[in-house]
């Protein structure tokens, strides 16, 4: 005859493990949500700077990948003036490079820029 005490212990372990798993999932959701909110704030600053710099675009402009890299670099600088200026300078150079190719669409696109 089997002991009921052994079955109860196993059931208790399963219940405790399930509760711990639920708590862990909830904590992960809370913390990843908070991190997401922080990243949105940082990227908004980079987006605002990108909009300012887009004013200088010509018909041939930097690719979406280059724009995304600028937003990332600017966001990582996070208040460090030298790093922010460096990101702006690199992006300005890319804008100038693409602007220099504004004569025809083929040369613009072959150089990795976008034509509008």
PENORSUL-V15475 format. One record per pair of residues at least 6 apart in sequence whose C-alpha atoms are under 8 Angstrom apart, sorted by sequence separation. I is the first residue (numbers start at 1). GAP is how many residues later the second one is. D is the distance in Angstrom with one decimal. If there is no record, write none. Layout:
BEGIN
i->I gap->GAP d->D
i->I gap->GAP d->D
END
This chain:
BEGIN
i->77 gap->6 d->5.2
i->78 gap->6 d->7.6
i->101 gap->6 d->6.4
i->102 gap->6 d->6.5
i->108 gap->6 d->6.6
i->109 gap->6 d->6.6
i->77 gap->7 d->5.5
i->101 gap->7 d->5.2
i->108 gap->7 d->6.5
i->74 gap->9 d->7.5
i->74 gap->10 d->5.5
i->98 gap->10 d->6.7
i->105 gap->10 d->6.0
i->73 gap->11 d->7.7
i->74 gap->13 d->5.9
i->98 gap->13 d->7.9
i->73 gap->14 d->6.1
i->74 gap->14 d->7.7
i->98 gap->15 d->6.1
i->50 gap->17 d->7.4
i->70 gap->17 d->6.3
i->70 gap->18 d->7.6
i->50 gap->20 d->7.8
i->50 gap->21 d->7.2
i->70 gap->21 d->6.5
i->46 gap->24 d->7.6
i->47 gap->24 d->6.3
i->67 gap->24 d->7.9
i->46 gap->25 d->4.7
i->66 gap->25 d->7.8
i->46 gap->26 d->7.4
i->43 gap->28 d->6.4
i->46 gap->28 d->5.6
i->43 gap->29 d->7.3
i->46 gap->29 d->5.8
i->45 gap->30 d->7.2
i->43 gap->32 d->5.9
i->62 gap->32 d->6.5
i->42 gap->33 d->5.3
i->62 gap->33 d->6.0
i->61 gap->34 d->6.2
i->42 gap->36 d->7.4
i->62 gap->36 d->6.2
i->61 gap->37 d->5.4
i->57 gap->38 d->6.6
i->60 gap->38 d->5.4
i->61 gap->38 d->6.5
i->53 gap->39 d->7.7
i->56 gap->39 d->7.7
i->60 gap->39 d->5.6
i->59 gap->40 d->7.2
i->58 gap->41 d->5.6
i->60 gap->41 d->6.4
i->57 gap->42 d->6.9
i->60 gap->42 d->5.0
i->59 gap->43 d->5.7
i->58 gap->44 d->6.8
i->60 gap->45 d->7.5
i->60 gap->48 d->5.9
i->63 gap->49 d->6.7
i->62 gap->50 d->7.6
i->63 gap->50 d->5.0
i->62 gap->51 d->4.8
i->63 gap->51 d->5.4
i->61 gap->52 d->5.6
i->62 gap->52 d->5.9
i->60 gap->53 d->6.4
i->61 gap->53 d->5.2
i->60 gap->54 d->5.6
i->61 gap->54 d->6.4
i->60 gap->55 d->4.7
i->61 gap->55 d->7.7
i->59 gap->56 d->5.8
i->60 gap->56 d->6.5
i->59 gap->57 d->5.2
END
